[in-house]
C-alpha cells in the first residue's frame, strides 16, 4: 500500500496507482508493466488515509527532507519529517518494522526518529522496544532501469537494535535480489546514514573537480572527453566524471551539507568540511559557465536573442525538474535579456519557473541558439542538419552528440560547439 499526503497531488497519485497507472513520467517500461501486473493481481493500492499504518507489518519511510544548502550555516529542517514520524507513532502496532529510506543527516534515527516514536508509543501504553527501527538507503537511478536499480543493486542497512537489524535484513531479502547483490549490514543506523551522505558527497566532489578542467580544456583548445577516456583506462580512476551542464536532482545538490549540519546541530561538534562546502557551491554555479560560453559564441551578448533550451529535467530520460541545473541556466539567460523557449519530452510544465514547456520539438528550429542541456534519447537521435538552419548556434552542454554527429553537422555549415571541448572539436 502506498501512502501520500491528503492534498490534491497526493490524491491524484493515489487514484493513478489504484487504476494501475504509474503516477510519474518514466522511460522504464518494466516499471510500468510491473505496476499493471501487480494491480491486476490486487497486490498494490494507494491511499491518503494515515489509518492504514495500523495494519502495517512494515513501513518504509520516504519523505522529502530539505535543507537550505547554499546558506553559510545550513539549518536542518525536521518539521515535516518529525510530524510524519509522529503520525506513525500514533498509528502503528507492536512488532512493526520501520525502515527509514529517506536520505537523512547522520544521527537522525538515533536523535529524531527514536525519541519521537518512543514518545508517541509510550502515550499509547505500547512498549517502545516492541517496534523495530532500521535505516536502509536506496541507490536508485531514475531512467530506463528505475525498477532494476531498486531490486538488483547492493543495499546497505543497519538496525537501531539487533532485533531491528534482523527484521530489516529479512525484509530486504524478500525485496532485493540478494543472491546476486548481497546486503551490507553496518553496526549502527548512524553509520548507515553516514554511508549514504558520504557516498553522494564523494560523487558531488568528483563532479566539482571537473569544473576547472572543463574551462582549462576549452581555453587551450583540447577535448577533455578524450583526455578523460584515456585516464579511465586506469582502474583506480575509472569513475572520474565528464564535463556537463551541472549537478541536479534531489540528492547530490544538498547531501554534502548534511554531515556538517548534523555534526553541529545533532552532535554539537565543531567540525569543518571545506571540500564538501566548496563542491556544493561549485556545482551550483556550474551552469553559469554554459551561459558564458554561449555569450562568447554569440559575440559577447545574448540580450534579445531567441534561445531554445532542450532539456529541463535534472537527468536524462526522467520527468523530474527538481534542482535541475537547467533552472540556473535559464534564470541566468533571462536576467541577461534572452528570450528563452524550453523543450523536454517528459514535461509539459515547469513548476519551479511557472513556465510551460514544449513537449514536441518544432519541425524547424529557427532560433538564434540552441543549448542541449540534457542527453535525452530523443536529442541523441536527432539528425541536426534536417532540423537546424545554418544561422543557429548549437551548444552541446551535456555530451549529447557524438564526434560523428558533430562533424556531419559541420559539413552542412552548422556551428556546433561543446562544453569541455575547444572550438571546432
PyMOL commands that set and color helices and strands:
alter all, ss='L'
color gray80, all
select helices_A, chain A and resi 8-18+29-40+50-55+79-91+108-123+128-130+148-151+162-175+189-220+224-231+235-237+256-265+274-297+325-335+351-353+377-380+384-387+403-411
alter helices_A, ss='H'
color red, helices_A
select strands_A, chain A and resi 2-3+46-47+58-61+97-100+132-137+156-159+184-185+306-310+339-343+349-350+355-356+369-372+393-396+415-418
alter strands_A, ss='S'
color yellow, strands_A
deselect
rebuild
show_as cartoon
